[in-house]
Amino acid sequence: MTVEITWWGHATVTVRDSGMRVLTDPLFARRLAHLRRRRGAVPPAAAATADVVLVSHLHADHLHVGSLAMLAPGTPVLLPRGAFAAVPGLRRVRDRLRLTEVEAGESLDFGALTVRVVPAAHDGRRLPYGPQRAPALGYVVEGAARTYFAGDTGLFDGMAEAVGPCDIALLPVGGWGPFLGDGHLDAARAAQALARLAPRAAVPVHYGTFWPIGMDAVRPHEFHTPGREFVRQAARAAPRVAVHRLDHGQSVTVAAADAPGRGTAG
């Protein structure tokens, strides 16, 4: 059996495992506030097809209500606990979708898949809607393989223990602006995370898609180079991990844990 990973840009990924589609942090917009999609086409309508959707935290480029509205009625969506209070716009989709608030340590079954909720080190609150806070989360999708979606996170003590064994890691390696603050992974820190997690395969995400309008000339390497730099850094820090740097809309198939081979880009 194989698992197929499709990167649509930013933190939006489709994981196809055991006949099911898992969609992460759907963002199907060309523009979001001061950000514009600078590389890669807006994902096609088919990208919104999912059996379950995972939202890592409440920032608008990860919990995008307009993109959630494109999902089929009845689609299950997992959200950090506190999302309903912090994001008034969720009222638009609350009656159409199966929205469930979760927190680290929970485990939910969806057909042939189990989704484990794990912690992340990131400020996940929604601004500017009052003082409500909600934790940032990661998820491990367990089926034919164990796929870790980190969402947005920095390195933290006990990361490997919290995530547990994983076969595939979807790791953020950049951002949407010229500077990364605390609670983020750049290419070097993502390679360190890879060494701790020790998956069989990895896909870099959360880079090279959105950028602030009018800032194309400000530290452009932070937009263009994180994916390639992660490949270089990972080769040093975790040489046994097969790293697949995808173009927008490109897929890779990775053999399940009990099958031979490490995967081929498609």
Secondary structure, DSSP 8 states (H G I E B T S, - for coil): -EEEEEEEETTEEEEEETTEEEEES----SEETTEEE-SS----GGGG--SEEE----STTTS-HHHHTTS-TT-EEEEETTHHHH-GGGGGTTTTSEEEEE-TT-EEEETTEEEEEEE--S----SSSTT-----EEEEEESSSEEEE--S----TTHHHHH-S-SEEEEE---SSS---TT---HHHHHHHHHHH--SEEEEES-SSEEETT-TTSSTHHHHSHHHHHHHHHHHH-TTSEE----TT-EEEEE-TTSSS--EE-
